[in-house]
Amino acid sequence: MEDIFTFLFQTRTGFAVLFVLCVVISVIVAIVLERRTHTLYVDRGAKSDDEDDWIL
């Protein structure tokens, strides 16, 4: 176990592995959250002409 920590935190390759893992995990979390948001907030389609673009 100590060898793994030494590799990850004390070598350039270890830092690269940690960086890539963080990026991959972030992308997976973003995809999951985007799918949840997409199912929760359904697209209503194009705006009609009488709808305003701003809110008072």
mmCIF file as gemmi writes it, N, C-alpha and C atoms, coordinates in Angstrom:
data_model
loop_
_atom_site.group_PDB
_atom_site.id
_atom_site.type_symbol
_atom_site.label_atom_id
_atom_site.label_alt_id
_atom_site.label_comp_id
_atom_site.label_asym_id
_atom_site.label_entity_id
_atom_site.label_seq_id
_atom_site.pdbx_PDB_ins_code
_atom_site.Cartn_x
_atom_site.Cartn_y
_atom_site.Cartn_z
_atom_site.occupancy
_atom_site.B_iso_or_equiv
_atom_site.pdbx_formal_charge
_atom_site.auth_seq_id
_atom_site.auth_asym_id
_atom_site.pdbx_PDB_model_num
ATOM 1 N N . MET Axp A 1 ? 0.83 -1.186 0 1 0 ? 1 A 1
ATOM 2 C CA . MET Axp A 1 ? 0 0 0 1 0 ? 1 A 1
ATOM 3 C C . MET Axp A 1 ? 0.876 1.252 0 1 0 ? 1 A 1
ATOM 4 N N . GLU Axp A 2 ? 1.954 1.185 0.752 1 0 ? 2 A 1
ATOM 5 C CA . GLU Axp A 2 ? 2.861 2.33 0.814 1 0 ? 2 A 1
ATOM 6 C C . GLU Axp A 2 ? 3.484 2.604 -0.55 1 0 ? 2 A 1
ATOM 7 N N . ASP Axp A 3 ? 3.754 1.535 -1.308 1 0 ? 3 A 1
ATOM 8 C CA . ASP Axp A 3 ? 4.322 1.708 -2.649 1 0 ? 3 A 1
ATOM 9 C C . ASP Axp A 3 ? 3.363 2.437 -3.576 1 0 ? 3 A 1
ATOM 10 N N . ILE Axp A 4 ? 2.078 2.158 -3.429 1 0 ? 4 A 1
ATOM 11 C CA . ILE Axp A 4 ? 1.071 2.829 -4.271 1 0 ? 4 A 1
ATOM 12 C C . ILE Axp A 4 ? 1.044 4.321 -3.962 1 0 ? 4 A 1
ATOM 13 N N . PHE Axp A 5 ? 1.009 4.674 -2.671 1 0 ? 5 A 1
ATOM 14 C CA . PHE Axp A 5 ? 1.002 6.081 -2.292 1 0 ? 5 A 1
ATOM 15 C C . PHE Axp A 5 ? 2.292 6.786 -2.728 1 0 ? 5 A 1
ATOM 16 N N . THR Axp A 6 ? 3.383 6.111 -2.599 1 0 ? 6 A 1
ATOM 17 C CA . THR Axp A 6 ? 4.652 6.691 -3.035 1 0 ? 6 A 1
ATOM 18 C C . THR Axp A 6 ? 4.634 6.942 -4.537 1 0 ? 6 A 1
ATOM 19 N N . PHE Axp A 7 ? 4.134 5.978 -5.292 1 0 ? 7 A 1
ATOM 20 C CA . PHE Axp A 7 ? 4.046 6.149 -6.739 1 0 ? 7 A 1
ATOM 21 C C . PHE Axp A 7 ? 3.115 7.305 -7.096 1 0 ? 7 A 1
ATOM 22 N N . LEU Axp A 8 ? 1.929 7.35 -6.488 1 0 ? 8 A 1
ATOM 23 C CA . LEU Axp A 8 ? 0.932 8.355 -6.862 1 0 ? 8 A 1
ATOM 24 C C . LEU Axp A 8 ? 1.341 9.771 -6.483 1 0 ? 8 A 1
ATOM 25 N N . PHE Axp A 9 ? 1.963 9.951 -5.33 1 0 ? 9 A 1
ATOM 26 C CA . PHE Axp A 9 ? 2.207 11.294 -4.816 1 0 ? 9 A 1
ATOM 27 C C . PHE Axp A 9 ? 3.65 11.774 -4.926 1 0 ? 9 A 1
ATOM 28 N N . GLN Axp A 10 ? 4.57 10.907 -5.337 1 0 ? 10 A 1
ATOM 29 C CA . GLN Axp A 10 ? 5.956 11.333 -5.38 1 0 ? 10 A 1
ATOM 30 C C . GLN Axp A 10 ? 6.607 11.157 -6.74 1 0 ? 10 A 1
ATOM 31 N N . THR Axp A 11 ? 5.814 10.803 -7.762 1 0 ? 11 A 1
ATOM 32 C CA . THR Axp A 11 ? 6.374 10.682 -9.111 1 0 ? 11 A 1
ATOM 33 C C . THR Axp A 11 ? 5.502 11.467 -10.089 1 0 ? 11 A 1
ATOM 34 N N . ARG Axp A 12 ? 6.11 11.901 -11.179 1 0 ? 12 A 1
ATOM 35 C CA . ARG Axp A 12 ? 5.356 12.625 -12.199 1 0 ? 12 A 1
ATOM 36 C C . ARG Axp A 12 ? 4.288 11.742 -12.828 1 0 ? 12 A 1
ATOM 37 N N . THR Axp A 13 ? 4.624 10.5 -13.067 1 0 ? 13 A 1
ATOM 38 C CA . THR Axp A 13 ? 3.659 9.577 -13.659 1 0 ? 13 A 1
ATOM 39 C C . THR Axp A 13 ? 2.473 9.369 -12.713 1 0 ? 13 A 1
ATOM 40 N N . GLY Axp A 14 ? 2.751 9.297 -11.437 1 0 ? 14 A 1
ATOM 41 C CA . GLY Axp A 14 ? 1.684 9.151 -10.445 1 0 ? 14 A 1
ATOM 42 C C . GLY Axp A 14 ? 0.747 10.35 -10.444 1 0 ? 14 A 1
ATOM 43 N N . PHE Axp A 15 ? 1.322 11.558 -10.52 1 0 ? 15 A 1
ATOM 44 C CA . PHE Axp A 15 ? 0.489 12.757 -10.606 1 0 ? 15 A 1
ATOM 45 C C . PHE Axp A 15 ? -0.346 12.756 -11.877 1 0 ? 15 A 1
ATOM 46 N N . ALA Axp A 16 ? 0.232 12.29 -12.967 1 0 ? 16 A 1
ATOM 47 C CA . ALA Axp A 16 ? -0.513 12.213 -14.225 1 0 ? 16 A 1
ATOM 48 C C . ALA Axp A 16 ? -1.676 11.229 -14.102 1 0 ? 16 A 1
ATOM 49 N N . VAL Axp A 17 ? -1.435 10.109 -13.449 1 0 ? 17 A 1
ATOM 50 C CA . VAL Axp A 17 ? -2.499 9.124 -13.238 1 0 ? 17 A 1
ATOM 51 C C . VAL Axp A 17 ? -3.612 9.721 -12.39 1 0 ? 17 A 1
ATOM 52 N N . LEU Axp A 18 ? -3.259 10.408 -11.318 1 0 ? 18 A 1
ATOM 53 C CA . LEU Axp A 18 ? -4.267 11.056 -10.476 1 0 ? 18 A 1
ATOM 54 C C . LEU Axp A 18 ? -5.056 12.103 -11.248 1 0 ? 18 A 1
ATOM 55 N N . PHE Axp A 19 ? -4.374 12.89 -12.061 1 0 ? 19 A 1
ATOM 56 C CA . PHE Axp A 19 ? -5.034 13.926 -12.854 1 0 ? 19 A 1
ATOM 57 C C . PHE Axp A 19 ? -6.026 13.305 -13.832 1 0 ? 19 A 1
ATOM 58 N N . VAL Axp A 20 ? -5.596 12.269 -14.544 1 0 ? 20 A 1
ATOM 59 C CA . VAL Axp A 20 ? -6.47 11.616 -15.519 1 0 ? 20 A 1
ATOM 60 C C . VAL Axp A 20 ? -7.674 10.984 -14.814 1 0 ? 20 A 1
ATOM 61 N N . LEU Axp A 21 ? -7.452 10.365 -13.682 1 0 ? 21 A 1
ATOM 62 C CA . LEU Axp A 21 ? -8.563 9.776 -12.928 1 0 ? 21 A 1
ATOM 63 C C . LEU Axp A 21 ? -9.563 10.835 -12.482 1 0 ? 21 A 1
ATOM 64 N N . CYS Axp A 22 ? -9.072 11.971 -12.036 1 0 ? 22 A 1
ATOM 65 C CA . CYS Axp A 22 ? -9.969 13.062 -11.629 1 0 ? 22 A 1
ATOM 66 C C . CYS Axp A 22 ? -10.778 13.579 -12.81 1 0 ? 22 A 1
ATOM 67 N N . VAL Axp A 23 ? -10.155 13.712 -13.959 1 0 ? 23 A 1
ATOM 68 C CA . VAL Axp A 23 ? -10.869 14.171 -15.152 1 0 ? 23 A 1
ATOM 69 C C . VAL Axp A 23 ? -11.934 13.159 -15.561 1 0 ? 23 A 1
ATOM 70 N N . VAL Axp A 24 ? -11.586 11.894 -15.562 1 0 ? 24 A 1
ATOM 71 C CA . VAL Axp A 24 ? -12.538 10.846 -15.954 1 0 ? 24 A 1
ATOM 72 C C . VAL Axp A 24 ? -13.719 10.802 -14.986 1 0 ? 24 A 1
ATOM 73 N N . ILE Axp A 25 ? -13.454 10.865 -13.706 1 0 ? 25 A 1
ATOM 74 C CA . ILE Axp A 25 ? -14.53 10.857 -12.712 1 0 ? 25 A 1
ATOM 75 C C . ILE Axp A 25 ? -15.412 12.084 -12.861 1 0 ? 25 A 1
ATOM 76 N N . SER Axp A 26 ? -14.817 13.246 -13.12 1 0 ? 26 A 1
ATOM 77 C CA . SER Axp A 26 ? -15.598 14.47 -13.318 1 0 ? 26 A 1
ATOM 78 C C . SER Axp A 26 ? -16.496 14.371 -14.542 1 0 ? 26 A 1
ATOM 79 N N . VAL Axp A 27 ? -15.976 13.794 -15.617 1 0 ? 27 A 1
ATOM 80 C CA . VAL Axp A 27 ? -16.781 13.637 -16.84 1 0 ? 27 A 1
ATOM 81 C C . VAL Axp A 27 ? -17.94 12.678 -16.589 1 0 ? 27 A 1
ATOM 82 N N . ILE Axp A 28 ? -17.699 11.592 -15.896 1 0 ? 28 A 1
ATOM 83 C CA . ILE Axp A 28 ? -18.768 10.637 -15.602 1 0 ? 28 A 1
ATOM 84 C C . ILE Axp A 28 ? -19.847 11.283 -14.744 1 0 ? 28 A 1
ATOM 85 N N . VAL Axp A 29 ? -19.459 12.023 -13.722 1 0 ? 29 A 1
ATOM 86 C CA . VAL Axp A 29 ? -20.422 12.705 -12.859 1 0 ? 29 A 1
ATOM 87 C C . VAL Axp A 29 ? -21.21 13.745 -13.663 1 0 ? 29 A 1
ATOM 88 N N . ALA Axp A 30 ? -20.544 14.489 -14.532 1 0 ? 30 A 1
ATOM 89 C CA . ALA Axp A 30 ? -21.231 15.49 -15.348 1 0 ? 30 A 1
ATOM 90 C C . ALA Axp A 30 ? -22.249 14.845 -16.275 1 0 ? 30 A 1
ATOM 91 N N . ILE Axp A 31 ? -21.911 13.718 -16.864 1 0 ? 31 A 1
ATOM 92 C CA . ILE Axp A 31 ? -22.844 13.026 -17.757 1 0 ? 31 A 1
ATOM 93 C C . ILE Axp A 31 ? -24.06 12.537 -16.979 1 0 ? 31 A 1
ATOM 94 N N . VAL Axp A 32 ? -23.846 11.967 -15.807 1 0 ? 32 A 1
ATOM 95 C CA . VAL Axp A 32 ? -24.957 11.478 -14.997 1 0 ? 32 A 1
ATOM 96 C C . VAL Axp A 32 ? -25.867 12.641 -14.586 1 0 ? 32 A 1
ATOM 97 N N . LEU Axp A 33 ? -25.285 13.737 -14.129 1 0 ? 33 A 1
ATOM 98 C CA . LEU Axp A 33 ? -26.088 14.881 -13.707 1 0 ? 33 A 1
ATOM 99 C C . LEU Axp A 33 ? -26.817 15.521 -14.879 1 0 ? 33 A 1
ATOM 100 N N . GLU Axp A 34 ? -26.194 15.555 -16.05 1 0 ? 34 A 1
ATOM 101 C CA . GLU Axp A 34 ? -26.853 16.128 -17.227 1 0 ? 34 A 1
ATOM 102 C C . GLU Axp A 34 ? -28.049 15.28 -17.628 1 0 ? 34 A 1
ATOM 103 N N . ARG Axp A 35 ? -27.93 13.972 -17.562 1 0 ? 35 A 1
ATOM 104 C CA . ARG Axp A 35 ? -29.057 13.095 -17.897 1 0 ? 35 A 1
ATOM 105 C C . ARG Axp A 35 ? -30.203 13.292 -16.922 1 0 ? 35 A 1
ATOM 106 N N . ARG Axp A 36 ? -29.883 13.433 -15.633 1 0 ? 36 A 1
ATOM 107 C CA . ARG Axp A 36 ? -30.932 13.698 -14.644 1 0 ? 36 A 1
ATOM 108 C C . ARG Axp A 36 ? -31.627 15.023 -14.935 1 0 ? 36 A 1
ATOM 109 N N . THR Axp A 37 ? -30.847 16.044 -15.221 1 0 ? 37 A 1
ATOM 110 C CA . THR Axp A 37 ? -31.407 17.357 -15.496 1 0 ? 37 A 1
ATOM 111 C C . THR Axp A 37 ? -32.249 17.319 -16.764 1 0 ? 37 A 1
ATOM 112 N N . HIS Axp A 38 ? -31.789 16.592 -17.769 1 0 ? 38 A 1
ATOM 113 C CA . HIS Axp A 38 ? -32.516 16.506 -19.032 1 0 ? 38 A 1
ATOM 114 C C . HIS Axp A 38 ? -33.874 15.834 -18.836 1 0 ? 38 A 1
ATOM 115 N N . THR Axp A 39 ? -33.946 14.831 -17.98 1 0 ? 39 A 1
ATOM 116 C CA . THR Axp A 39 ? -35.229 14.173 -17.738 1 0 ? 39 A 1
ATOM 117 C C . THR Axp A 39 ? -36.123 15.003 -16.824 1 0 ? 39 A 1
ATOM 118 N N . LEU Axp A 40 ? -35.528 15.795 -15.955 1 0 ? 40 A 1
ATOM 119 C CA . LEU Axp A 40 ? -36.315 16.614 -15.03 1 0 ? 40 A 1
ATOM 120 C C . LEU Axp A 40 ? -36.902 17.834 -15.719 1 0 ? 40 A 1
ATOM 121 N N . TYR Axp A 41 ? -36.114 18.511 -16.551 1 0 ? 41 A 1
ATOM 122 C CA . TYR Axp A 41 ? -36.551 19.714 -17.243 1 0 ? 41 A 1
ATOM 123 C C . TYR Axp A 41 ? -36.683 19.407 -18.73 1 0 ? 41 A 1
ATOM 124 N N . VAL Axp A 42 ? -37.909 19.134 -19.148 1 0 ? 42 A 1
ATOM 125 C CA . VAL Axp A 42 ? -38.17 18.754 -20.528 1 0 ? 42 A 1
ATOM 126 C C . VAL Axp A 42 ? -38.214 20.006 -21.396 1 0 ? 42 A 1
ATOM 127 N N . ASP Axp A 43 ? -37.652 19.913 -22.597 1 0 ? 43 A 1
ATOM 128 C CA . ASP Axp A 43 ? -37.652 21.028 -23.537 1 0 ? 43 A 1
ATOM 129 C C . ASP Axp A 43 ? -39.071 21.299 -24.002 1 0 ? 43 A 1
ATOM 130 N N . ARG Axp A 44 ? -39.498 22.573 -23.904 1 0 ? 44 A 1
ATOM 131 C CA . ARG Axp A 44 ? -40.859 22.926 -24.284 1 0 ? 44 A 1
ATOM 132 C C . ARG Axp A 44 ? -40.978 23.291 -25.746 1 0 ? 44 A 1
ATOM 133 N N . GLY Axp A 45 ? -39.916 23.264 -26.472 1 0 ? 45 A 1
ATOM 134 C CA . GLY Axp A 45 ? -39.971 23.6 -27.887 1 0 ? 45 A 1
ATOM 135 C C . GLY Axp A 45 ? -39.666 25.067 -28.13 1 0 ? 45 A 1
ATOM 136 N N . ALA Axp A 46 ? -39.948 25.512 -29.347 1 0 ? 46 A 1
ATOM 137 C CA . ALA Axp A 46 ? -39.646 26.898 -29.723 1 0 ? 46 A 1
ATOM 138 C C . ALA Axp A 46 ? -40.61 27.867 -29.039 1 0 ? 46 A 1
ATOM 139 N N . LYS Axp A 47 ? -40.127 29.094 -28.783 1 0 ? 47 A 1
ATOM 140 C CA . LYS Axp A 47 ? -40.961 30.131 -28.175 1 0 ? 47 A 1
ATOM 141 C C . LYS Axp A 47 ? -41.959 30.657 -29.191 1 0 ? 47 A 1
ATOM 142 N N . SER Axp A 48 ? -43.112 31.018 -28.679 1 0 ? 48 A 1
ATOM 143 C CA . SER Axp A 48 ? -44.077 31.658 -29.562 1 0 ? 48 A 1
ATOM 144 C C . SER Axp A 48 ? -43.736 33.142 -29.674 1 0 ? 48 A 1
ATOM 145 N N . ASP Axp A 49 ? -44.366 33.822 -30.624 1 0 ? 49 A 1
ATOM 146 C CA . ASP Axp A 49 ? -44.042 35.244 -30.874 1 0 ? 49 A 1
ATOM 147 C C . ASP Axp A 49 ? -44.446 36.145 -29.707 1 0 ? 49 A 1
ATOM 148 N N . ASP Axp A 50 ? -45.432 35.761 -28.929 1 0 ? 50 A 1
ATOM 149 C CA . ASP Axp A 50 ? -45.884 36.634 -27.855 1 0 ? 50 A 1
ATOM 150 C C . ASP Axp A 50 ? -45.11 36.443 -26.533 1 0 ? 50 A 1
ATOM 151 N N . GLU Axp A 51 ? -44.172 35.531 -26.493 1 0 ? 51 A 1
ATOM 152 C CA . GLU Axp A 51 ? -43.361 35.347 -25.295 1 0 ? 51 A 1
ATOM 153 C C . GLU Axp A 51 ? -42.216 36.351 -25.262 1 0 ? 51 A 1
ATOM 154 N N . ASP Axp A 52 ? -41.973 36.909 -24.082 1 0 ? 52 A 1
ATOM 155 C CA . ASP Axp A 52 ? -40.877 37.843 -23.902 1 0 ? 52 A 1
ATOM 156 C C . ASP Axp A 52 ? -39.575 37.099 -23.617 1 0 ? 52 A 1
ATOM 157 N N . ASP Axp A 53 ? -38.448 37.734 -23.947 1 0 ? 53 A 1
ATOM 158 C CA . ASP Axp A 53 ? -37.148 37.131 -23.686 1 0 ? 53 A 1
ATOM 159 C C . ASP Axp A 53 ? -36.6 37.493 -22.309 1 0 ? 53 A 1
ATOM 160 N N . TRP Axp A 54 ? -37.264 38.39 -21.619 1 0 ? 54 A 1
ATOM 161 C CA . TRP Axp A 54 ? -36.748 38.835 -20.326 1 0 ? 54 A 1
ATOM 162 C C . TRP Axp A 54 ? -37.866 38.791 -19.291 1 0 ? 54 A 1
ATOM 163 N N . ILE Axp A 55 ? -37.473 38.799 -18.037 1 0 ? 55 A 1
ATOM 164 C CA . ILE Axp A 55 ? -38.419 38.724 -16.935 1 0 ? 55 A 1
ATOM 165 C C . ILE Axp A 55 ? -38.3 40.004 -16.125 1 0 ? 55 A 1
ATOM 166 N N . LEU Axp A 56 ? -39.443 40.564 -15.722 1 0 ? 56 A 1
ATOM 167 C CA . LEU Axp A 56 ? -39.426 41.773 -14.912 1 0 ? 56 A 1
ATOM 168 C C . LEU Axp A 56 ? -39.051 41.475 -13.503 1 0 ? 56 A 1
